[in-house]
């Protein structure tokens, strides 16, 4: 069974997307506040909490979501293409 060029390109894209997801998740800081958040409620009323959409972690989180969506869509496309060719 030979693989088409489209399947090879999709496989390469899947590998790249998975590497991006791994690297971006490793770079992100932990959102776990620990016991102080559980007892005190963990309020985000500070300047940092209100402007969290512009921070580095927010951008990394958004990038992670985009890479996960690309990974999911390409995986579905490869499965559909391979089932049609059989």
C-alpha positions as CSV (number, residue, x, y, z in Angstrom):
1,X,0.0,0.0,0.0
2,X,1.5,3.3,-1.1
3,X,0.8,6.6,0.6
4,X,-0.3,9.6,-1.5
5,X,1.4,12.9,-1.4
6,X,-1.6,14.3,0.5
7,X,-1.3,11.7,3.2
8,X,2.5,12.4,3.6
9,X,1.9,16.1,3.8
10,X,-0.9,15.6,6.4
11,X,1.4,13.3,8.4
12,X,4.1,16.0,8.4
13,X,1.6,18.6,9.5
14,X,0.4,16.3,12.3
15,X,3.9,15.8,13.6
16,X,4.6,19.6,13.5
17,X,1.3,20.4,15.2
18,X,2.0,17.9,18.0
19,X,5.5,19.3,18.5
20,X,4.1,22.8,18.7
21,X,1.5,21.8,21.2
22,X,4.1,20.0,23.4
23,X,6.5,23.0,23.3
24,X,3.9,25.7,23.9
25,X,2.4,23.8,26.8
26,X,5.8,23.3,28.4
27,X,6.6,27.0,28.1
28,X,3.3,28.1,29.8
29,X,3.2,28.8,33.5
30,X,1.0,26.7,35.8
31,X,-2.4,28.2,36.5
32,X,-2.6,26.3,39.8
33,X,-2.8,28.7,42.7
34,X,-2.5,26.1,45.4
35,X,-4.2,26.1,48.8
36,X,-4.3,29.9,49.1
37,X,-6.6,30.1,46.1
38,X,-8.9,27.4,47.6
39,X,-9.2,29.1,50.9
40,X,-9.2,32.8,49.8
41,X,-11.2,32.4,46.6
42,X,-8.4,33.5,44.2
43,X,-9.8,36.8,43.1
44,X,-8.6,38.2,39.8
45,X,-9.5,41.8,40.5
46,X,-6.0,43.1,40.1
47,X,-4.7,45.0,37.0
48,X,-3.0,41.7,35.9
49,X,-6.3,39.8,36.2
50,X,-8.3,42.4,34.2
51,X,-5.7,42.6,31.4
52,X,-4.9,38.9,31.2
53,X,-5.9,38.7,27.5
54,X,-2.8,40.7,26.5
55,X,-0.3,38.8,28.6
56,X,2.3,36.3,27.3
57,X,0.5,33.4,28.9
58,X,-2.8,34.4,27.3
59,X,-1.2,34.5,23.9
60,X,0.4,31.1,24.5
61,X,-2.9,29.7,25.6
62,X,-4.6,31.0,22.4
63,X,-1.8,29.5,20.3
64,X,-2.2,26.2,22.1
65,X,-5.9,26.2,21.2
66,X,-5.3,27.0,17.6
67,X,-2.6,24.2,17.3
68,X,-5.0,21.7,18.9
69,X,-7.8,22.6,16.5
70,X,-5.4,22.2,13.5
71,X,-4.3,18.8,14.9
72,X,-7.9,17.7,15.3
73,X,-9.0,18.8,11.9
74,X,-6.0,17.3,10.1
75,X,-6.5,14.0,11.9
76,X,-10.1,13.9,10.9
77,X,-9.2,14.8,7.3
78,X,-6.6,12.1,7.1
79,X,-9.0,9.5,8.4
80,X,-11.7,10.5,5.9
81,X,-9.3,10.6,3.0
82,X,-7.8,7.2,3.9
83,X,-11.3,5.6,4.3
84,X,-12.4,7.0,0.9
85,X,-9.3,5.6,-0.9
86,X,-10.0,2.0,0.4
